[in-house]
Amino acid sequence: MLLVAGSKAAPPIMCEPPVPSKGRLKFHVAYGVTERTHEIGVRLALGAQRRDVLAMILVQGMALTAAGVALGVGAALAVTRLMSSLLFGVDAADPVTFTAIPVLLAAVAFVACYVPARRATRVDPLVALRTE
């Protein structure tokens, strides 16, 4: 939890990020891959390419990231007027900040999705079909 000091008239604002953190996203994607091992094994047994499985999992994870980034940027733009009195030396709607941070978050989220997706491509179809 992040505490932002307010002015004397306003109490401190307590903020939590509106998007899942990197650790939560990685856990969400990894858990989904673990739960879908049987389905991934069936897809591979029926002839799906490993790159198709990789793309499927990456698209699902990055869709969640895109929704979170869109909501976060929208909320940040909405709050810029309220926070402008707390910022020193930078504009409230600084275009560099509003571009760099979402790109950085998307890159971290991509890595967090890529690791479980890569593990899903290594699923042996025979082992996945035998286990329940």
N, CA, C and O atoms as CSV, one atom per row, in Angstrom:
chain,resi,resn,atom,element,x,y,z
A,1,MET,N,N,0.839,-1.156,0.000
A,1,MET,CA,C,0.000,0.000,0.000
A,1,MET,C,C,0.893,1.230,0.000
A,1,MET,O,O,1.884,1.290,0.728
A,2,LEU,N,N,0.540,2.198,-0.811
A,2,LEU,CA,C,1.342,3.398,-0.972
A,2,LEU,C,C,0.631,4.552,-0.286
A,2,LEU,O,O,-0.552,4.787,-0.531
A,3,LEU,N,N,1.329,5.258,0.554
A,3,LEU,CA,C,0.758,6.417,1.215
A,3,LEU,C,C,1.287,7.674,0.549
A,3,LEU,O,O,2.496,7.856,0.406
A,4,VAL,N,N,0.367,8.538,0.144
A,4,VAL,CA,C,0.732,9.795,-0.477
A,4,VAL,C,C,0.340,10.898,0.484
A,4,VAL,O,O,-0.820,10.998,0.883
A,5,ALA,N,N,1.295,11.720,0.854
A,5,ALA,CA,C,1.014,12.787,1.815
A,5,ALA,C,C,0.157,13.852,1.154
A,5,ALA,O,O,0.495,14.351,0.080
A,6,GLY,N,N,-0.939,14.197,1.784
A,6,GLY,CA,C,-1.828,15.237,1.272
A,6,GLY,C,C,-1.507,16.564,1.919
A,6,GLY,O,O,-0.554,16.672,2.691
A,7,SER,N,N,-2.293,17.571,1.609
A,7,SER,CA,C,-2.090,18.873,2.234
A,7,SER,C,C,-2.644,18.832,3.653
A,7,SER,O,O,-3.200,17.821,4.081
A,8,LYS,N,N,-2.489,19.935,4.378
A,8,LYS,CA,C,-2.960,19.963,5.764
A,8,LYS,C,C,-4.478,19.847,5.835
A,8,LYS,O,O,-5.013,19.323,6.812
A,9,ALA,N,N,-5.176,20.329,4.811
A,9,ALA,CA,C,-6.631,20.303,4.819
A,9,ALA,C,C,-7.177,18.917,4.486
A,9,ALA,O,O,-8.266,18.551,4.929
A,10,ALA,N,N,-6.420,18.150,3.705
A,10,ALA,CA,C,-6.909,16.839,3.263
A,10,ALA,C,C,-6.126,15.733,3.963
A,10,ALA,O,O,-4.916,15.857,4.151
A,11,PRO,N,N,-6.797,14.662,4.347
A,11,PRO,CA,C,-6.082,13.529,4.940
A,11,PRO,C,C,-5.247,12.820,3.877
A,11,PRO,O,O,-5.478,13.025,2.686
A,12,PRO,N,N,-4.292,12.000,4.276
A,12,PRO,CA,C,-3.483,11.270,3.297
A,12,PRO,C,C,-4.352,10.349,2.442
A,12,PRO,O,O,-5.344,9.793,2.915
A,13,ILE,N,N,-3.968,10.201,1.195
A,13,ILE,CA,C,-4.691,9.353,0.260
A,13,ILE,C,C,-4.011,7.990,0.241
A,13,ILE,O,O,-2.793,7.905,0.083
A,14,MET,N,N,-4.781,6.939,0.400
A,14,MET,CA,C,-4.230,5.587,0.360
A,14,MET,C,C,-4.602,4.995,-0.996
A,14,MET,O,O,-5.780,4.917,-1.345
A,15,CYS,N,N,-3.594,4.579,-1.754
A,15,CYS,CA,C,-3.807,4.094,-3.112
A,15,CYS,C,C,-3.340,2.657,-3.237
A,15,CYS,O,O,-2.349,2.260,-2.623
A,16,GLU,N,N,-4.050,1.889,-4.026
A,16,GLU,CA,C,-3.592,0.572,-4.434
A,16,GLU,C,C,-3.643,0.535,-5.941
A,16,GLU,O,O,-4.539,1.132,-6.538
A,17,PRO,N,N,-2.713,-0.146,-6.572
A,17,PRO,CA,C,-2.704,-0.156,-8.026
A,17,PRO,C,C,-3.965,-0.822,-8.572
A,17,PRO,O,O,-4.376,-1.864,-8.062
A,18,PRO,N,N,-4.597,-0.230,-9.616
A,18,PRO,CA,C,-5.819,-0.808,-10.172
A,18,PRO,C,C,-5.557,-2.020,-11.046
A,18,PRO,O,O,-6.493,-2.735,-11.403
A,19,VAL,N,N,-4.293,-2.268,-11.399
A,19,VAL,CA,C,-3.954,-3.412,-12.238
A,19,VAL,C,C,-3.208,-4.436,-11.409
A,19,VAL,O,O,-2.574,-4.080,-10.416
A,20,PRO,N,N,-3.271,-5.710,-11.798
A,20,PRO,CA,C,-2.517,-6.709,-11.051
A,20,PRO,C,C,-1.024,-6.441,-11.140
A,20,PRO,O,O,-0.518,-5.998,-12.171
A,21,SER,N,N,-0.340,-6.711,-10.064
A,21,SER,CA,C,1.110,-6.534,-10.085
A,21,SER,C,C,1.731,-7.665,-10.898
A,21,SER,O,O,1.055,-8.628,-11.259
A,22,LYS,N,N,3.021,-7.537,-11.180
A,22,LYS,CA,C,3.708,-8.545,-11.993
A,22,LYS,C,C,3.596,-9.920,-11.353
A,22,LYS,O,O,3.357,-10.910,-12.044
A,23,GLY,N,N,3.767,-9.985,-10.045
A,23,GLY,CA,C,3.706,-11.262,-9.361
A,23,GLY,C,C,2.330,-11.897,-9.442
A,23,GLY,O,O,2.205,-13.107,-9.634
A,24,ARG,N,N,1.312,-11.089,-9.298
A,24,ARG,CA,C,-0.054,-11.621,-9.394
A,24,ARG,C,C,-0.370,-12.081,-10.794
A,24,ARG,O,O,-1.017,-13.114,-10.968
A,25,LEU,N,N,0.065,-11.344,-11.802
A,25,LEU,CA,C,-0.197,-11.735,-13.177
A,25,LEU,C,C,0.515,-13.038,-13.505
A,25,LEU,O,O,-0.061,-13.929,-14.128
A,26,LYS,N,N,1.777,-13.145,-13.082
A,26,LYS,CA,C,2.521,-14.376,-13.338
A,26,LYS,C,C,1.837,-15.549,-12.649
A,26,LYS,O,O,1.726,-16.626,-13.236
A,27,PHE,N,N,1.376,-15.362,-11.413
A,27,PHE,CA,C,0.674,-16.434,-10.712
A,27,PHE,C,C,-0.610,-16.795,-11.448
A,27,PHE,O,O,-0.930,-17.974,-11.603
A,28,HIS,N,N,-1.343,-15.784,-11.902
A,28,HIS,CA,C,-2.610,-16.034,-12.601
A,28,HIS,C,C,-2.376,-16.842,-13.874
A,28,HIS,O,O,-3.088,-17.814,-14.128
A,29,VAL,N,N,-1.393,-16.454,-14.671
A,29,VAL,CA,C,-1.111,-17.161,-15.920
A,29,VAL,C,C,-0.556,-18.551,-15.637
A,29,VAL,O,O,-0.946,-19.517,-16.292
A,30,ALA,N,N,0.353,-18.662,-14.665
A,30,ALA,CA,C,0.932,-19.972,-14.340
A,30,ALA,C,C,-0.136,-20.926,-13.817
A,30,ALA,O,O,-0.134,-22.107,-14.165
A,31,TYR,N,N,-1.038,-20.434,-12.993
A,31,TYR,CA,C,-2.115,-21.273,-12.480
A,31,TYR,C,C,-3.033,-21.714,-13.616
A,31,TYR,O,O,-3.466,-22.866,-13.664
A,32,GLY,N,N,-3.324,-20.794,-14.524
A,32,GLY,CA,C,-4.162,-21.143,-15.673
A,32,GLY,C,C,-3.524,-22.204,-16.547
A,32,GLY,O,O,-4.211,-23.096,-17.044
A,33,VAL,N,N,-2.219,-22.116,-16.739
A,33,VAL,CA,C,-1.508,-23.121,-17.532
A,33,VAL,C,C,-1.540,-24.467,-16.820
A,33,VAL,O,O,-1.739,-25.502,-17.457
A,34,THR,N,N,-1.346,-24.460,-15.506
A,34,THR,CA,C,-1.379,-25.711,-14.744
A,34,THR,C,C,-2.762,-26.349,-14.811
A,34,THR,O,O,-2.879,-27.561,-14.992
A,35,GLU,N,N,-3.799,-25.544,-14.668
A,35,GLU,CA,C,-5.159,-26.072,-14.716
A,35,GLU,C,C,-5.534,-26.558,-16.118
A,35,GLU,O,O,-6.391,-27.429,-16.260
A,36,ARG,N,N,-4.913,-26.015,-17.127
A,36,ARG,CA,C,-5.269,-26.354,-18.507
A,36,ARG,C,C,-4.267,-27.312,-19.146
A,36,ARG,O,O,-4.221,-27.422,-20.371
A,37,THR,N,N,-3.472,-28.000,-18.348
A,37,THR,CA,C,-2.473,-28.925,-18.892
A,37,THR,C,C,-3.124,-29.994,-19.753
A,37,THR,O,O,-2.608,-30.332,-20.819
A,38,HIS,N,N,-4.243,-30.522,-19.305
A,38,HIS,CA,C,-4.942,-31.555,-20.072
A,38,HIS,C,C,-5.397,-30.995,-21.427
A,38,HIS,O,O,-5.210,-31.630,-22.465
A,39,GLU,N,N,-5.994,-29.803,-21.399
A,39,GLU,CA,C,-6.461,-29.178,-22.644
A,39,GLU,C,C,-5.292,-28.903,-23.589
A,39,GLU,O,O,-5.399,-29.133,-24.794
A,40,ILE,N,N,-4.204,-28.424,-23.059
A,40,ILE,CA,C,-3.027,-28.139,-23.890
A,40,ILE,C,C,-2.475,-29.435,-24.472
A,40,ILE,O,O,-2.059,-29.474,-25.630
A,41,GLY,N,N,-2.473,-30.503,-23.661
A,41,GLY,CA,C,-2.039,-31.808,-24.159
A,41,GLY,C,C,-2.918,-32.316,-25.283
A,41,GLY,O,O,-2.417,-32.875,-26.258
A,42,VAL,N,N,-4.234,-32.128,-25.157
A,42,VAL,CA,C,-5.157,-32.543,-26.220
A,42,VAL,C,C,-4.891,-31.730,-27.488
A,42,VAL,O,O,-4.848,-32.281,-28.588
A,43,ARG,N,N,-4.713,-30.429,-27.327
A,43,ARG,CA,C,-4.438,-29.582,-28.492
A,43,ARG,C,C,-3.168,-30.029,-29.214
A,43,ARG,O,O,-3.138,-30.115,-30.441
A,44,LEU,N,N,-2.121,-30.312,-28.435
A,44,LEU,CA,C,-0.867,-30.759,-29.039
A,44,LEU,C,C,-1.019,-32.136,-29.673
A,44,LEU,O,O,-0.445,-32.397,-30.730
A,45,ALA,N,N,-1.789,-33.024,-29.035
A,45,ALA,CA,C,-1.997,-34.366,-29.584
A,45,ALA,C,C,-2.791,-34.316,-30.885
A,45,ALA,O,O,-2.597,-35.153,-31.766
A,46,LEU,N,N,-3.686,-33.337,-31.005
A,46,LEU,CA,C,-4.492,-33.215,-32.220
A,46,LEU,C,C,-3.788,-32.440,-33.324
A,46,LEU,O,O,-4.348,-32.249,-34.404
A,47,GLY,N,N,-2.557,-31.990,-33.061
A,47,GLY,CA,C,-1.770,-31.384,-34.125
A,47,GLY,C,C,-1.499,-29.898,-34.001
A,47,GLY,O,O,-0.966,-29.295,-34.933
A,48,ALA,N,N,-1.845,-29.299,-32.894
A,48,ALA,CA,C,-1.539,-27.879,-32.720
A,48,ALA,C,C,-0.029,-27.683,-32.644
A,48,ALA,O,O,0.681,-28.478,-32.027
A,49,GLN,N,N,0.439,-26.648,-33.258
A,49,GLN,CA,C,1.860,-26.320,-33.193
A,49,GLN,C,C,2.176,-25.703,-31.834
A,49,GLN,O,O,1.320,-25.076,-31.210
A,50,ARG,N,N,3.385,-25.884,-31.395
A,50,ARG,CA,C,3.791,-25.319,-30.097
A,50,ARG,C,C,3.720,-23.795,-30.107
A,50,ARG,O,O,3.400,-23.184,-29.088
A,51,ARG,N,N,4.014,-23.186,-31.239
A,51,ARG,CA,C,3.929,-21.728,-31.317
A,51,ARG,C,C,2.479,-21.249,-31.194
A,51,ARG,O,O,2.233,-20.141,-30.717
A,52,ASP,N,N,1.513,-22.080,-31.624
A,52,ASP,CA,C,0.101,-21.717,-31.467
A,52,ASP,C,C,-0.304,-21.724,-29.997
A,52,ASP,O,O,-1.044,-20.848,-29.550
A,53,VAL,N,N,0.176,-22.708,-29.248
A,53,VAL,CA,C,-0.101,-22.771,-27.813
A,53,VAL,C,C,0.549,-21.580,-27.107
A,53,VAL,O,O,-0.059,-20.957,-26.236
A,54,LEU,N,N,1.782,-21.272,-27.487
A,54,LEU,CA,C,2.489,-20.126,-26.916
A,54,LEU,C,C,1.716,-18.836,-27.194
A,54,LEU,O,O,1.526,-18.016,-26.295
A,55,ALA,N,N,1.275,-18.661,-28.432
A,55,ALA,CA,C,0.530,-17.460,-28.803
A,55,ALA,C,C,-0.806,-17.373,-28.062
A,55,ALA,O,O,-1.212,-16.289,-27.642
A,56,MET,N,N,-1.487,-18.503,-27.901
A,56,MET,CA,C,-2.773,-18.512,-27.210
A,56,MET,C,C,-2.622,-18.016,-25.771
A,56,MET,O,O,-3.417,-17.197,-25.309
A,57,ILE,N,N,-1.628,-18.500,-25.078
A,57,ILE,CA,C,-1.441,-18.123,-23.679
A,57,ILE,C,C,-0.946,-16.680,-23.570
A,57,ILE,O,O,-1.379,-15.942,-22.685
A,58,LEU,N,N,-0.043,-16.277,-24.463
A,58,LEU,CA,C,0.437,-14.893,-24.443
A,58,LEU,C,C,-0.685,-13.899,-24.742
A,58,LEU,O,O,-0.765,-12.846,-24.108
A,59,VAL,N,N,-1.543,-14.223,-25.693
A,59,VAL,CA,C,-2.654,-13.319,-26.029
A,59,VAL,C,C,-3.590,-13.167,-24.839
A,59,VAL,O,O,-4.037,-12.059,-24.543
A,60,GLN,N,N,-3.891,-14.262,-24.157
A,60,GLN,CA,C,-4.779,-14.175,-22.994
A,60,GLN,C,C,-4.164,-13.338,-21.879
A,60,GLN,O,O,-4.854,-12.522,-21.268
A,61,GLY,N,N,-2.888,-13.529,-21.608
A,61,GLY,CA,C,-2.231,-12.756,-20.559
A,61,GLY,C,C,-2.094,-11.286,-20.919
A,61,GLY,O,O,-2.289,-10.414,-20.072
A,62,MET,N,N,-1.762,-11.010,-22.166
A,62,MET,CA,C,-1.588,-9.621,-22.578
A,62,MET,C,C,-2.932,-8.894,-22.718
A,62,MET,O,O,-2.977,-7.670,-22.604
A,63,ALA,N,N,-4.011,-9.617,-22.959
A,63,ALA,CA,C,-5.329,-8.976,-22.971
A,63,ALA,C,C,-5.678,-8.465,-21.575
A,63,ALA,O,O,-6.216,-7.369,-21.423
A,64,LEU,N,N,-5.371,-9.259,-20.573
A,64,LEU,CA,C,-5.577,-8.823,-19.186
A,64,LEU,C,C,-4.698,-7.615,-18.876
A,64,LEU,O,O,-5.130,-6.686,-18.193
A,65,THR,N,N,-3.477,-7.630,-19.373
A,65,THR,CA,C,-2.560,-6.510,-19.163
A,65,THR,C,C,-3.073,-5.251,-19.858
A,65,THR,O,O,-3.042,-4.164,-19.281
A,66,ALA,N,N,-3.539,-5.396,-21.082
A,66,ALA,CA,C,-4.038,-4.236,-21.825
A,66,ALA,C,C,-5.239,-3.607,-21.125
A,66,ALA,O,O,-5.361,-2.383,-21.070
A,67,ALA,N,N,-6.119,-4.440,-20.594
A,67,ALA,CA,C,-7.274,-3.903,-19.861
A,67,ALA,C,C,-6.812,-3.161,-18.606
A,67,ALA,O,O,-7.328,-2.087,-18.295
A,68,GLY,N,N,-5.856,-3.720,-17.896
A,68,GLY,CA,C,-5.351,-3.077,-16.690
A,68,GLY,C,C,-4.624,-1.780,-16.982
A,68,GLY,O,O,-4.780,-0.799,-16.255
A,69,VAL,N,N,-3.827,-1.768,-18.047
A,69,VAL,CA,C,-3.107,-0.544,-18.418
A,69,VAL,C,C,-4.097,0.530,-18.864
A,69,VAL,O,O,-3.939,1.698,-18.510
A,70,ALA,N,N,-5.108,0.149,-19.632
A,70,ALA,CA,C,-6.105,1.125,-20.084
A,70,ALA,C,C,-6.852,1.732,-18.899
A,70,ALA,O,O,-7.060,2.944,-18.843
A,71,LEU,N,N,-7.251,0.890,-17.960
A,71,LEU,CA,C,-7.938,1.410,-16.767
A,71,LEU,C,C,-7.005,2.277,-15.929
A,71,LEU,O,O,-7.423,3.310,-15.406
A,72,GLY,N,N,-5.756,1.869,-15.799
A,72,GLY,CA,C,-4.794,2.632,-15.016
A,72,GLY,C,C,-4.482,3.986,-15.626
A,72,GLY,O,O,-4.420,4.988,-14.913
A,73,VAL,N,N,-4.285,4.029,-16.932
A,73,VAL,CA,C,-4.003,5.299,-17.593
A,73,VAL,C,C,-5.229,6.201,-17.532
A,73,VAL,O,O,-5.107,7.405,-17.303
A,74,GLY,N,N,-6.400,5.628,-17.735
A,74,GLY,CA,C,-7.630,6.422,-17.623
A,74,GLY,C,C,-7.811,7.009,-16.237
A,74,GLY,O,O,-8.165,8.179,-16.094
A,75,ALA,N,N,-7.571,6.205,-15.221
A,75,ALA,CA,C,-7.692,6.697,-13.839
A,75,ALA,C,C,-6.619,7.739,-13.540
A,75,ALA,O,O,-6.884,8.723,-12.850
A,76,ALA,N,N,-5.413,7.528,-14.057
A,76,ALA,CA,C,-4.337,8.496,-13.825
A,76,ALA,C,C,-4.648,9.828,-14.489
A,76,ALA,O,O,-4.401,10.884,-13.907
A,77,LEU,N,N,-5.185,9.788,-15.692
A,77,LEU,CA,C,-5.572,11.032,-16.356
A,77,LEU,C,C,-6.700,11.742,-15.609
A,77,LEU,O,O,-6.742,12.971,-15.556
A,78,ALA,N,N,-7.599,10.968,-15.042
A,78,ALA,CA,C,-8.714,11.570,-14.302
A,78,ALA,C,C,-8.252,12.222,-13.007
A,78,ALA,O,O,-8.866,13.185,-12.547
A,79,VAL,N,N,-7.191,11.716,-12.422
A,79,VAL,CA,C,-6.722,12.212,-11.125
A,79,VAL,C,C,-5.657,13.307,-11.266
A,79,VAL,O,O,-5.241,13.884,-10.261
A,80,THR,N,N,-5.215,13.601,-12.476
A,80,THR,CA,C,-4.115,14.559,-12.649
A,80,THR,C,C,-4.426,15.932,-12.059
A,80,THR,O,O,-3.532,16.568,-11.500
A,81,ARG,N,N,-5.644,16.398,-12.166
A,81,ARG,CA,C,-5.989,17.712,-11.604
A,81,ARG,C,C,-5.867,17.718,-10.090
A,81,ARG,O,O,-5.401,18.694,-9.502
A,82,LEU,N,N,-6.286,16.629,-9.460
A,82,LEU,CA,C,-6.208,16.571,-8.000
A,82,LEU,C,C,-4.766,16.480,-7.515
A,82,LEU,O,O,-4.432,17.021,-6.461
A,83,MET,N,N,-3.917,15.806,-8.271
A,83,MET,CA,C,-2.545,15.569,-7.844
A,83,MET,C,C,-1.579,16.665,-8.312
A,83,MET,O,O,-0.419,16.665,-7.898
A,84,SER,N,N,-2.015,17.581,-9.149
A,84,SER,CA,C,-1.096,18.570,-9.715
A,84,SER,C,C,-0.445,19.450,-8.649
A,84,SER,O,O,0.678,19.915,-8.845
A,85,SER,N,N,-1.120,19.686,-7.530
A,85,SER,CA,C,-0.528,20.506,-6.476
A,85,SER,C,C,0.584,19.751,-5.727
A,85,SER,O,O,1.391,20.379,-5.041
A,86,LEU,N,N,0.637,18.425,-5.847
A,86,LEU,CA,C,1.652,17.633,-5.159
A,86,LEU,C,C,2.893,17.367,-6.006
A,86,LEU,O,O,3.891,16.851,-5.502
A,87,LEU,N,N,2.835,17.714,-7.277
A,87,LEU,CA,C,3.943,17.441,-8.179
A,87,LEU,C,C,4.844,18.668,-8.309
A,87,LEU,O,O,4.356,19.786,-8.471
A,88,PHE,N,N,6.131,18.461,-8.238
A,88,PHE,CA,C,7.096,19.550,-8.357
A,88,PHE,C,C,8.060,19.239,-9.486
A,88,PHE,O,O,8.693,18.183,-9.494
A,89,GLY,N,N,8.173,20.143,-10.429
A,89,GLY,CA,C,9.127,19.991,-11.518
A,89,GLY,C,C,8.667,19.116,-12.657
A,89,GLY,O,O,9.450,18.831,-13.563
A,90,VAL,N,N,7.432,18.683,-12.641
A,90,VAL,CA,C,6.918,17.861,-13.737
A,90,VAL,C,C,5.450,18.224,-13.955
A,90,VAL,O,O,4.727,18.528,-13.007
A,91,ASP,N,N,5.027,18.188,-15.206
A,91,ASP,CA,C,3.650,18.493,-15.547
A,91,ASP,C,C,2.745,17.337,-15.108
A,91,ASP,O,O,3.165,16.180,-15.107
A,92,ALA,N,N,1.516,17.654,-14.740
A,92,ALA,CA,C,0.594,16.618,-14.258
A,92,ALA,C,C,0.281,15.600,-15.351
A,92,ALA,O,O,0.121,14.415,-15.058
A,93,ALA,N,N,0.191,16.036,-16.590
A,93,ALA,CA,C,-0.093,15.131,-17.708
A,93,ALA,C,C,1.163,15.005,-18.575
A,93,ALA,O,O,1.098,15.210,-19.787
A,94,ASP,N,N,2.288,14.674,-17.975
A,94,ASP,CA,C,3.564,14.559,-18.674
A,94,ASP,C,C,3.485,13.436,-19.706
A,94,ASP,O,O,3.286,12.280,-19.334
A,95,PRO,N,N,3.636,13.751,-21.002
A,95,PRO,CA,C,3.489,12.710,-22.024
A,95,PRO,C,C,4.559,11.620,-21.951
A,95,PRO,O,O,4.291,10.465,-22.285
A,96,VAL,N,N,5.762,11.978,-21.518
A,96,VAL,CA,C,6.820,10.964,-21.409
A,96,VAL,C,C,6.444,9.938,-20.339
A,96,VAL,O,O,6.606,8.734,-20.540
A,97,THR,N,N,5.944,10.418,-19.210
A,97,THR,CA,C,5.552,9.513,-18.128
A,97,THR,C,C,4.363,8.651,-18.545
A,97,THR,O,O,4.341,7.447,-18.288
A,98,PHE,N,N,3.375,9.274,-19.191
A,98,PHE,CA,C,2.188,8.531,-19.597
A,98,PHE,C,C,2.450,7.581,-20.755
A,98,PHE,O,O,1.590,6.767,-21.091
A,99,THR,N,N,3.620,7.671,-21.367
A,99,THR,CA,C,4.006,6.721,-22.412
A,99,THR,C,C,4.964,5.669,-21.873
A,99,THR,O,O,4.795,4.479,-22.138
A,100,ALA,N,N,5.962,6.099,-21.122
A,100,ALA,CA,C,7.010,5.182,-20.673
A,100,ALA,C,C,6.506,4.164,-19.657
A,100,ALA,O,O,6.854,2.986,-19.742
A,101,ILE,N,N,5.704,4.594,-18.712
A,101,ILE,CA,C,5.247,3.676,-17.657
A,101,ILE,C,C,4.354,2.562,-18.213
A,101,ILE,O,O,4.586,1.400,-17.879
A,102,PRO,N,N,3.344,2.856,-19.045
A,102,PRO,CA,C,2.571,1.739,-19.615
A,102,PRO,C,C,3.400,0.795,-20.475
A,102,PRO,O,O,3.162,-0.413,-20.476
A,103,VAL,N,N,4.373,1.334,-21.208
A,103,VAL,CA,C,5.238,0.471,-22.018
A,103,VAL,C,C,6.088,-0.418,-21.112
A,103,VAL,O,O,6.244,-1.609,-21.380
A,104,LEU,N,N,6.633,0.153,-20.046
A,104,LEU,CA,C,7.418,-0.634,-19.098
A,104,LEU,C,C,6.563,-1.720,-18.432
A,104,LEU,O,O,6.999,-2.863,-18.299
A,105,LEU,N,N,5.351,-1.357,-18.016
A,105,LEU,CA,C,4.451,-2.346,-17.401
A,105,LEU,C,C,4.086,-3.451,-18.384
A,105,LEU,O,O,4.016,-4.620,-18.005
A,106,ALA,N,N,3.854,-3.090,-19.641
A,106,ALA,CA,C,3.527,-4.099,-20.654
A,106,ALA,C,C,4.710,-5.032,-20.903
A,106,ALA,O,O,4.522,-6.231,-21.110
A,107,ALA,N,N,5.925,-4.489,-20.884
A,107,ALA,CA,C,7.105,-5.328,-21.079
A,107,ALA,C,C,7.293,-6.305,-19.923
A,107,ALA,O,O,7.609,-7.475,-20.140
A,108,VAL,N,N,7.100,-5.831,-18.708
A,108,VAL,CA,C,7.215,-6.712,-17.538
A,108,VAL,C,C,6.121,-7.768,-17.581
A,108,VAL,O,O,6.370,-8.935,-17.276
A,109,ALA,N,N,4.913,-7.369,-17.957
A,109,ALA,CA,C,3.808,-8.327,-18.050
A,109,ALA,C,C,4.064,-9.364,-19.140
A,109,ALA,O,O,3.698,-10.530,-18.988
A,110,PHE,N,N,4.691,-8.943,-20.236
A,110,PHE,CA,C,5.015,-9.895,-21.295
A,110,PHE,C,C,5.963,-10.973,-20.791
A,110,PHE,O,O,5.772,-12.157,-21.069
A,111,VAL,N,N,6.981,-10.561,-20.051
A,111,VAL,CA,C,7.922,-11.529,-19.491
A,111,VAL,C,C,7.206,-12.437,-18.488
A,111,VAL,O,O,7.453,-13.642,-18.443
A,112,ALA,N,N,6.310,-11.842,-17.677
A,112,ALA,CA,C,5.571,-12.633,-16.688
A,112,ALA,C,C,4.637,-13.634,-17.353
A,112,ALA,O,O,4.349,-14.679,-16.770
A,113,CYS,N,N,4.159,-13.344,-18.551
A,113,CYS,CA,C,3.303,-14.282,-19.291
A,113,CYS,C,C,4.124,-15.273,-20.105
A,113,CYS,O,O,3.692,-16.405,-20.323
A,114,TYR,N,N,5.294,-14.859,-20.553
A,114,TYR,CA,C,6.095,-15.698,-21.429
A,114,TYR,C,C,6.629,-16.933,-20.715
A,114,TYR,O,O,6.689,-18.012,-21.303
A,115,VAL,N,N,7.016,-16.782,-19.455
A,115,VAL,CA,C,7.605,-17.909,-18.723
A,115,VAL,C,C,6.612,-19.074,-18.603
A,115,VAL,O,O,6.971,-20.191,-18.974
A,116,PRO,N,N,5.378,-18.872,-18.103
A,116,PRO,CA,C,4.443,-20.003,-18.057
A,116,PRO,C,C,4.013,-20.473,-19.443
A,116,PRO,O,O,3.747,-21.659,-19.637
A,117,ALA,N,N,3.941,-19.558,-20.409
A,117,ALA,CA,C,3.554,-19.955,-21.762
A,117,ALA,C,C,4.617,-20.846,-22.379
A,117,ALA,O,O,4.302,-21.814,-23.072
A,118,ARG,N,N,5.854,-20.521,-22.130
A,118,ARG,CA,C,6.953,-21.348,-22.634
A,118,ARG,C,C,6.922,-22.731,-21.985
A,118,ARG,O,O,7.181,-23.742,-22.639
A,119,ARG,N,N,6.597,-22.761,-20.680
A,119,ARG,CA,C,6.485,-24.050,-19.997
A,119,ARG,C,C,5.335,-24.871,-20.565
A,119,ARG,O,O,5.417,-26.098,-20.618
A,120,ALA,N,N,4.266,-24.209,-20.989
A,120,ALA,CA,C,3.122,-24.927,-21.557
A,120,ALA,C,C,3.472,-25.581,-22.880
A,120,ALA,O,O,2.900,-26.615,-23.226
A,121,THR,N,N,4.395,-25.001,-23.623
A,121,THR,CA,C,4.768,-25.603,-24.903
A,121,THR,C,C,5.575,-26.880,-24.723
A,121,THR,O,O,5.735,-27.655,-25.666
A,122,ARG,N,N,6.081,-27.100,-23.523
A,122,ARG,CA,C,6.884,-28.301,-23.252
A,122,ARG,C,C,6.050,-29.455,-22.697
A,122,ARG,O,O,6.599,-30.483,-22.299
A,123,VAL,N,N,4.747,-29.292,-22.668
A,123,VAL,CA,C,3.872,-30.346,-22.159
A,123,VAL,C,C,3.933,-31.531,-23.113
A,123,VAL,O,O,3.779,-31.382,-24.326
A,124,ASP,N,N,4.162,-32.712,-22.542
A,124,ASP,CA,C,4.151,-33.943,-23.333
A,124,ASP,C,C,2.697,-34.379,-23.488
A,124,ASP,O,O,2.033,-34.636,-22.483
A,125,PRO,N,N,2.180,-34.471,-24.716
A,125,PRO,CA,C,0.766,-34.822,-24.902
A,125,PRO,C,C,0.365,-36.155,-24.258
A,125,PRO,O,O,-0.740,-36.273,-23.730
A,126,LEU,N,N,1.244,-37.149,-24.295
A,126,LEU,CA,C,0.897,-38.457,-23.700
A,126,LEU,C,C,0.763,-38.372,-22.188
A,126,LEU,O,O,-0.154,-38.952,-21.605
A,127,VAL,N,N,1.661,-37.663,-21.569
A,127,VAL,CA,C,1.595,-37.509,-20.101
A,127,VAL,C,C,0.364,-36.703,-19.716
A,127,VAL,O,O,-0.313,-37.028,-18.740
A,128,ALA,N,N,0.067,-35.646,-20.482
A,128,ALA,CA,C,-1.090,-34.802,-20.166
A,128,ALA,C,C,-2.396,-35.569,-20.360
A,128,ALA,O,O,-3.353,-35.340,-19.621
A,129,LEU,N,N,-2.455,-36.468,-21.330
A,129,LEU,CA,C,-3.671,-37.224,-21.574
A,129,LEU,C,C,-3.875,-38.320,-20.523
A,129,LEU,O,O,-5.013,-38.686,-20.231
A,130,ARG,N,N,-2.791,-38.844,-19.953
A,130,ARG,CA,C,-2.906,-39.886,-18.931
A,130,ARG,C,C,-3.326,-39.338,-17.581
A,130,ARG,O,O,-4.027,-40.010,-16.825
A,131,THR,N,N,-2.902,-38.125,-17.275
A,131,THR,CA,C,-3.230,-37.547,-15.972
A,131,THR,C,C,-4.551,-36.831,-16.041
A,131,THR,O,O,-4.985,-36.411,-17.113
A,132,GLU,N,N,-5.186,-36.692,-14.914
A,132,GLU,CA,C,-6.477,-36.013,-14.868
A,132,GLU,C,C,-6.342,-34.690,-14.239
A,132,GLU,O,O,-7.328,-33.965,-14.110
